[in-house]
Amino acid sequence: MTKKQLNESVAYLKNKGFDQPEIGIVLGTGLGKMVDEIKNPIEVHYNNIPFFPLATVEFHTGKLLYGTIEGKKVVVMQGRFHLYEGYDLVDVTYPIRVMHALGIQQLFISNAAGAINLDFKKGDMMLIEDHINLQGGSPLAFKNVAEFGDRFADMSEPYDPKMSAKLNAIATREGIALQKGVYVSVVGPQLETKAEYRMLKILGADAVGMSTVPEVIVANHLRLPIVAVSVLTDECDPDNLQPVNIEEIIAIAGETEPKMIKLFKELIKEI
């Protein structure tokens, strides 16, 4: 990745009408309907943006959208990138750098995850308070990283406490249950074994997924405040583990999605 590549991507999007967005939003698996809330949307497919990766997962549509939600200019990723698609961590996080260069001041992230904390149930939402990176690498581990920010990014508070507190207050006000916990990111695409779920619980994880952490590391590198929510689509109980059903996971994400959209819209209104 070079500054020249980043500038080309940004220039292309500005030419399409992406004008000084205030908030960036990353939509996770089964959570794409927030794009229906965008007023006067401009949409660009990833494969048309210079130097952008392509989404290869069938339920990730692969579009960047710009418009307004609750009167604020937003840029929304409908479909994200994962290590398990064969990308490296610099590719996975390239869109975050593009959104930052376009002008975003805050980043909202959503994902679908499995509940390791057995007090949490499928269909719950979890506000991510901290994370564990088990993806075996860093999106900041490249030669010219110093051109983009400090090499040694601080991660003492990766999720913005003010935005998280606001989201929690909104959930309470709206009567929406919102768990809180630690998200662990693994490579995938295989799901975990019983022994692996036991290990992740010992490590202190409340939910497990295959995304989010690389984007959060880069956002911290760029000093972008982040709020992140997991929709818990399955229960990872090693003593009663059922075979994975991807269709059910997508369906549960879809059922919970309206509550997540409500939280994000209210937060957009308030910041």
Number of C-alpha atoms within 10 A of each C-alpha: 13 10 11 9 14 18 15 15 22 21 18 14 23 13 9 13 14 25 16 18 22 19 22 26 26 23 21 25 23 24 26 22 14 19 23 9 14 21 16 11 19 15 20 16 15 20 13 14 18 16 16 18 19 21 20 15 15 9 15 19 18 21 21 25 22 27 22 18 23 15 11 16 20 28 31 25 25 27 25 26 27 23 19 15 15 11 14 15 21 19 19 23 25 20 24 24 20 20 28 22 17 22 18 22 16 23 26 20 21 26 24 28 30 26 29 26 19 13 9 20 17 19 21 20 28 26 22 23 18 18 22 16 18 14 17 8 11 16 20 22 12 12 9 13 16 11 10 14 15 12 15 11 15 12 13 8 12 22 23 17 14 13 19 20 13 17 23 20 16 19 19 12 9 13 10 17 12 22 18 18 19 20 32 28 22 21 17 15 12 10 17 17 12 14 10 12 23 16 12 20 17 9 12 16 21 25 31 27 21 25 28 26 24 24 25 26 21 23 22 21 22 17 16 21 20 24 27 25 28 29 32 27 27 25 21 29 16 15 10 8 12 11 6 13 9 11 10 12 21 16 14 20 29 19 14 19 21 14 20 21 17 16 22 23 15 18 21 20 12 12 11
